[in-house]
Amino acid sequence: MSQAEKIDPFDVALEQLRITAELLQLDSGIYEILKQPRRSLTVSIPVQMDDGTVTAFTGHRVQYNDARGPCKGGIRYHPGVTLGEVKALAAWMTWKCAVMDIPFGGGKGGVVCDPKNMSIREKEKMTRKYASLLHDFIGPYRDVPAPDVYTDPQTMAWIADTYSQRVGHMVPEVITGKPLSIGGSEGRSTSTARGCVFCIREAAELLRIPMKGASVVVQGFGNAGANAALIISEMGAKVVAASDSRGAVYSNEGINAQELVNHKAQTGSVVGFKGSKEISDEELLGLDCEILIPAALENVITAKNASNIKAKIISEAANGPTTPEADKILVEKKALLIPDILANAGGVMVSYLEWVQNLQKEHWTETNVNERLEDNMVASFKEVWTTSKNNDVSMRNAALMVGVGRVAEAIKTLGLWP
Ligand code: NAD
């Protein structure tokens, strides 16, 4: 596309940090530290493909800051992965873990590849090679990866196994988002979406929008987006449109989220869903609705389309879907935007619970996990809301003030040594 895709997400992350540093009147030395990741590793991952040829994939892992604990963040497989994107995602993970007040720093990983056109065997070989190249970089007390776009519990299992084989015993706590059979947590696969919907519920209550019957648009019908559609439907809201990388569908009557999940599982896309009309991505974003959930990739809501958005609540299940220029437009329009580092923090919250269960050799019930998730999401939402009101700033700036402020405090307490 477009302009939008050319925006370097790390420039967006740095602009957000600059604004936050001003709001917090951050010490200039700490600002200097926070402008760069602590460590970045780029690796070449040679894989013998099914046809016998060798492809060398490029992979990155960035540890942005670990002042508050081990780095934490997903691994993305996508043709558009760049070091700038991984750095941005790692910075956002740092602020996100601090917003949730969990004892993690922030990291992120990515491999430049096209997983949709790779066999399972090729994906396994690439994943295991990437994991073995990262062996000394990651670890349960150093850097704990998790799933992100186009990686899933199976990918996490291959990484756990590759890491553990070199250690000599099973180390489930090296990674989260694992299958239940090897120490995954109940509730992890739906946690990002569930946390996002808890935030929407809190926002809707403040704006006096009844959840029952509220119209919802989901951009990006993957793990986060499809589960958000299912969970919000259970609360009585009406999903009217959804999209994925192949197109967007709309129905004024409402779309049955479970049937759409089944349709996508059978056909590979939301496109062609019975009773729906195909619309363009831009039409989807501009639909008249109460709630918009961007749940795909970065830089989707830009200066070009933000003024067309009619949703009253925008909850960023995706990381970085809104550019800083678009942020300003949405604030002027008085849309309530729940920023990514709060809206999608349910994933890392339950990843934290998974890590704790692994370290304690425990397995908690789904009810227990979901209750802790709800308590923490609601508490963080309220804290960000209050910060926003007390400082007369947007929810994005308030969340960044809470997150960056906590990281800055940890750096200050540790001091610079030597
Ligand atoms: P996923 O791979 O399960 O789903 C991504 C979806 O986005 C797919 O359905 C894909 O078709 C769709 N998509 C891709 N390009 C699109 C486009 N141009 N227009 C519309 N749809 C498009 O990935 P996911 O895990 O659901 O992650 C989605 C977003 O949520 C990412 O920004 C990710 O960083 C963020 N996130 C995920 C988690 C998690 O636990 N999975 C946690 C926090 C944040």
Residues whose N, C-alpha, C, O or C-beta is under 5 A from the ligand:
A	BS01	NAD	P147 D148 V149 Y150 T192 Q219 G220 F221 G222 N223 A224 G225 S243 D244 S245 A295 A296 L297 A317 A318 N319 N344 G347
